[in-house]
Amino acid sequence: MDKRRNYILIGAGIILVILILLTVVLGSQSRQIKENLQTETGQSLLQDSTQTGTYEQLPPPTSQSTPEEVAEGFYNWYVSHPDPLGSGDYEKSLYITDEYKESMTGFVVRGDHLSGEPVLTCVGITPPKDIIAQPTVYEGSEMSYVILQRNVEGARPLYKVILKNVQELWLVDDIRCVF
């Protein structure tokens, strides 16, 4: 009975060591993929997109910026940019949280941005360029959300922009389809 228990403990220990090694190896590969993406493809795409100059440049948000201004500003920048994900320009945005930047990096690493629009994808909706923000709904002092819709009378809500208060700045933390 003791031999059997010893073998079980040894086996469990070996499995644990293997899992730890896999975690370390896969974690370093993930970092390497991100670094390669930034240095190899990101730099050339970044140069191409910044040379066009066709997208709207955003002034940095201030502690006086309202959630509506931040949501509209980021949305307008995003839809006017020729390739915000592929160029890596989203990583430089002062309008989004670090957590949301990580989500966007996931889209890039998986290549989701190559076959569609993963950030503003809603079934049957092409992101409009004429949006307006409804009044902010506050959920405590640290979170809020803004509903974006087309700037026409009777338009239905399209996006729920979730914002987080980070060091007295409202930043975009997620964008979701409303319907």
Backbone hydrogen bonds, N-H to C=O, Kabsch-Sander energy under -0.5 kcal/mol:
donor,donor_aa,acceptor,acceptor_aa,energy
5,R,1,M,-2.0
6,N,2,D,-2.3
7,Y,3,K,-2.6
8,I,4,R,-2.2
9,L,5,R,-2.4
10,I,6,N,-2.6
11,G,7,Y,-2.7
12,A,8,I,-2.6
13,G,9,L,-2.3
14,I,10,I,-2.4
15,I,11,G,-2.4
16,L,12,A,-2.3
17,V,13,G,-2.3
18,I,14,I,-2.4
19,L,15,I,-2.5
20,I,16,L,-2.2
21,L,17,V,-2.5
22,L,18,I,-2.6
23,T,19,L,-2.2
24,V,20,I,-2.2
25,V,21,L,-2.7
26,L,22,L,-2.9
27,G,23,T,-2.1
28,S,24,V,-2.1
29,Q,25,V,-2.0
30,S,26,L,-2.2
31,R,27,G,-2.0
32,Q,28,S,-2.3
33,I,29,Q,-2.7
34,K,30,S,-2.1
35,E,31,R,-2.5
36,N,32,Q,-2.9
37,L,33,I,-2.7
38,Q,34,K,-2.2
39,T,35,E,-2.7
40,E,36,N,-3.1
41,T,36,N,-0.7
42,G,37,L,-3.1
43,Q,38,Q,-0.9
44,S,40,E,-0.7
45,L,41,T,-2.4
46,L,42,G,-2.7
47,Q,43,Q,-2.3
48,D,44,S,-2.0
49,S,45,L,-2.7
50,T,46,L,-2.5
51,Q,47,Q,-1.5
52,T,48,D,-1.0
53,G,49,S,-1.1
65,S,62,T,-1.5
70,V,66,T,-2.3
71,A,67,P,-2.8
72,E,68,E,-2.8
73,G,69,E,-2.6
74,F,70,V,-2.7
75,Y,71,A,-2.4
76,N,72,E,-2.9
77,W,73,G,-2.2
78,Y,74,F,-2.9
79,V,75,Y,-2.7
80,S,76,N,-1.4
81,H,77,W,-1.2
87,S,83,D,-2.0
88,G,85,L,-1.0
90,Y,84,P,-1.6
91,E,88,G,-1.4
92,K,89,D,-1.4
93,S,90,Y,-1.2
97,T,172,V,-2.5
101,K,97,T,-2.0
102,E,98,D,-1.9
103,S,99,E,-1.8
104,M,100,Y,-2.4
105,T,101,K,-2.4
106,G,102,E,-1.9
107,F,103,S,-1.5
108,V,104,M,-1.9
109,V,105,T,-3.0
110,R,106,G,-2.2
111,G,107,F,-0.8
111,G,108,V,-0.6
112,D,107,F,-2.0
113,H,107,F,-0.7
114,L,111,G,-1.6
115,S,111,G,-0.6
115,S,112,D,-0.7
116,G,112,D,-0.7
122,C,120,L,-0.6
122,C,125,I,-0.6
125,I,122,C,-2.2
131,I,129,K,-0.8
132,I,149,Q,-2.7
134,Q,147,I,-2.9
137,V,145,Y,-2.7
138,Y,136,T,-0.6
139,E,143,M,-2.9
143,M,139,E,-0.6
144,S,163,L,-2.1
145,Y,137,V,-2.2
146,V,161,V,-2.2
148,L,146,V,-0.5
148,L,159,Y,-2.9
149,Q,132,I,-2.1
150,R,156,R,-0.6
151,N,130,D,-2.9
152,V,150,R,-1.6
155,A,152,V,-1.7
158,L,148,L,-2.9
159,Y,148,L,-1.8
160,K,176,R,-3.1
161,V,146,V,-3.2
161,V,159,Y,-0.6
162,I,160,K,-0.7
162,I,174,D,-2.6
163,L,144,S,-3.0
164,K,171,L,-2.8
165,N,142,E,-3.1
166,V,164,K,-0.8
166,V,169,L,-3.1
167,Q,165,N,-0.5
169,L,166,V,-1.2
171,L,164,K,-2.5
171,L,169,L,-0.6
172,V,95,Y,-3.3
173,D,162,I,-3.8
174,D,162,I,-1.4
176,R,160,K,-2.3
178,V,158,L,-2.5
